[in-house]
Amino acid sequence: TTGEGDFSISQTFELGGRRAARIASAQADIERETASSEDTTRRLLRDVAAAFLRALAVQERLRSLQAADTLAGDLLKTAERRFQAGDVPILDVNLARTVSARARSELLAAEADQISALGDLRIFLGMTATEPLAIRGELRERKPYDFDALLASALDRADLRALAAGIRQAE
């Protein structure tokens, strides 16, 4: 008996530099993903810095409101003593009570803001609620920035490099 069969061999040749275009596209994709990763890191560091500064601002506000609460309490005590001595009317005592209650309310609101700000900072830092966290710093410290250096470094931002790599990949 005789059998019948087919046999074929083929080889593909790329025309017009398609291989070089595929390689360039892959390299642009790698550059885009690398730049995208660096941009994510930049954004995370920005968010951590903003959360830290917010926590620092709330801490300063809390310190100020604690002093105001103490002064309002002292004012209330003084007004009550003066009322008992017959020196001021009850209206002044009630006004001092209102001021004291308002100061206490603002203090409690600031304490809630501090808990929230520290919670946000813990989240950005990947900390658990049980880990100790203390912040230190000064809001008054200002770093001088060189405008020309900032402008020059703006062209090397990771998000802009990712966009440029995406354009190269598309081309």
C-alpha positions as CSV (number, residue, x, y, z in Angstrom):
1,T,0.0,0.0,0.0
2,T,1.2,3.5,-0.7
3,G,0.6,6.5,1.6
4,E,0.0,10.0,0.6
5,G,1.3,13.0,2.6
6,D,2.2,16.6,2.5
7,F,5.2,18.3,3.9
8,S,5.9,22.0,3.9
9,I,8.6,24.3,5.4
10,S,8.1,28.1,5.7
11,Q,10.1,31.0,7.0
12,T,8.7,34.4,7.7
13,F,10.7,37.5,6.6
14,E,9.8,40.8,8.1
15,L,9.6,43.6,5.7
16,G,10.4,47.3,6.2
17,G,12.0,47.2,9.6
18,R,9.1,45.8,11.5
19,R,11.4,44.0,14.0
20,A,13.1,47.3,14.9
21,A,9.7,48.9,15.3
22,R,8.5,46.1,17.6
23,I,11.7,46.4,19.7
24,A,11.4,50.2,19.9
25,S,7.7,49.8,21.0
26,A,8.7,47.3,23.7
27,Q,11.5,49.6,25.0
28,A,9.1,52.5,25.0
29,D,6.6,50.4,27.0
30,I,9.2,49.5,29.5
31,E,10.2,53.2,29.9
32,R,6.5,54.2,30.3
33,E,5.9,51.6,33.0
34,T,9.1,52.6,34.8
35,A,8.2,56.2,34.7
36,S,4.6,55.4,35.8
37,S,6.1,53.5,38.8
38,E,8.3,56.5,39.7
39,D,5.3,58.8,39.4
40,T,3.3,56.6,41.8
41,T,6.2,56.9,44.2
42,R,6.3,60.7,43.8
43,R,2.6,60.9,44.4
44,L,2.8,58.8,47.5
45,L,5.6,60.9,48.9
46,R,3.6,64.0,48.2
47,D,0.6,62.5,50.0
48,V,2.8,61.5,53.0
49,A,4.3,65.1,53.2
50,A,0.8,66.7,53.0
51,A,-0.5,64.3,55.7
52,F,2.5,65.1,57.9
53,L,2.1,68.9,57.5
54,R,-1.6,68.6,58.2
55,A,-0.9,66.6,61.4
56,L,1.7,69.2,62.3
57,A,-0.8,72.1,61.7
58,V,-3.5,70.3,63.8
59,Q,-0.9,69.8,66.6
60,E,-0.1,73.5,66.6
61,R,-3.8,74.4,66.6
62,L,-4.4,72.0,69.4
63,R,-1.7,73.6,71.5
64,S,-3.2,77.0,70.9
65,L,-6.7,75.8,71.7
66,Q,-5.6,74.2,74.9
67,A,-4.2,77.5,76.1
68,A,-7.4,79.2,75.1
69,D,-9.5,76.6,77.0
70,T,-7.3,77.2,80.1
71,L,-7.8,81.0,79.8
72,A,-11.6,80.6,79.3
73,G,-11.8,78.4,82.4
74,D,-9.9,81.0,84.4
75,L,-12.1,83.7,83.1
76,L,-15.2,81.7,84.1
77,K,-13.8,81.2,87.7
78,T,-13.0,84.9,87.9
79,A,-16.5,85.9,86.7
80,E,-18.1,83.6,89.2
81,R,-16.0,85.0,92.1
82,R,-16.8,88.5,91.1
83,F,-20.5,87.7,90.8
84,Q,-20.5,86.2,94.3
85,A,-18.8,89.4,95.6
86,G,-21.6,91.4,93.9
87,D,-19.1,93.1,91.5
88,V,-20.7,91.9,88.2
89,P,-24.1,90.9,87.0
90,I,-25.1,87.3,86.2
91,L,-24.9,88.2,82.5
92,D,-21.1,88.4,82.7
93,V,-21.0,84.9,84.3
94,N,-23.2,83.5,81.6
95,L,-21.1,85.1,78.9
96,A,-18.0,83.6,80.5
97,R,-19.7,80.2,80.6
98,T,-20.5,80.5,76.9
99,V,-16.9,81.5,76.1
100,S,-15.7,78.5,78.1
101,A,-18.1,76.1,76.4
102,R,-17.1,77.4,73.0
103,A,-13.4,77.0,73.8
104,R,-14.0,73.5,75.1
105,S,-16.0,72.6,72.0
106,E,-13.2,73.9,69.7
107,L,-10.6,72.0,71.7
108,L,-12.6,68.7,71.3
109,A,-13.0,69.3,67.6
110,A,-9.2,69.9,67.2
111,E,-8.6,66.6,69.1
112,A,-10.8,64.8,66.7
113,D,-9.0,66.5,63.8
114,Q,-5.7,65.3,65.3
115,I,-6.9,61.7,65.5
116,S,-8.0,61.9,61.9
117,A,-4.7,63.5,60.7
118,L,-2.6,61.0,62.5
119,G,-4.8,58.2,61.2
120,D,-4.3,59.4,57.6
121,L,-0.5,59.6,58.2
122,R,-0.5,56.0,59.6
123,I,-2.3,54.8,56.5
124,F,0.2,56.4,54.2
125,L,3.1,55.1,56.2
126,G,1.5,51.6,56.4
127,M,1.4,51.6,60.2
128,T,-1.1,49.9,62.4
129,A,-3.2,51.8,64.9
130,T,-1.3,50.2,67.8
131,E,2.1,51.4,66.6
132,P,3.4,54.5,68.4
133,L,3.5,57.6,66.3
134,A,4.9,61.0,67.3
135,I,5.4,64.0,65.0
136,R,7.9,66.8,65.5
137,G,8.6,69.8,63.3
138,E,8.0,73.4,62.8
139,L,5.5,74.9,60.4
140,R,7.4,78.2,60.4
141,E,10.5,76.6,58.8
142,R,10.5,77.6,55.1
143,K,12.9,76.1,52.6
144,P,14.1,78.5,50.0
145,Y,13.4,77.2,46.5
146,D,15.4,78.0,43.4
147,F,12.8,78.8,40.7
148,D,15.2,78.0,37.8
149,A,16.1,74.6,39.3
150,L,12.4,73.8,39.9
151,L,11.6,74.7,36.3
152,A,14.5,72.6,34.9
153,S,13.5,69.6,37.1
154,A,9.9,69.9,36.0
155,L,10.8,68.6,32.5
156,D,12.1,65.4,34.1
157,R,8.9,64.6,36.0
158,A,8.0,60.9,35.9
159,D,4.5,61.5,34.7
160,L,5.7,63.6,31.8
161,R,8.3,60.9,30.9
162,A,5.5,58.3,31.0
163,L,3.4,60.3,28.6
164,A,6.4,60.8,26.2
165,A,7.1,57.1,26.3
166,G,3.5,56.3,25.6
167,I,3.7,58.6,22.5
168,R,6.9,56.9,21.4
169,Q,5.2,53.5,21.8
170,A,2.2,54.6,19.8
171,E,4.5,55.9,17.0
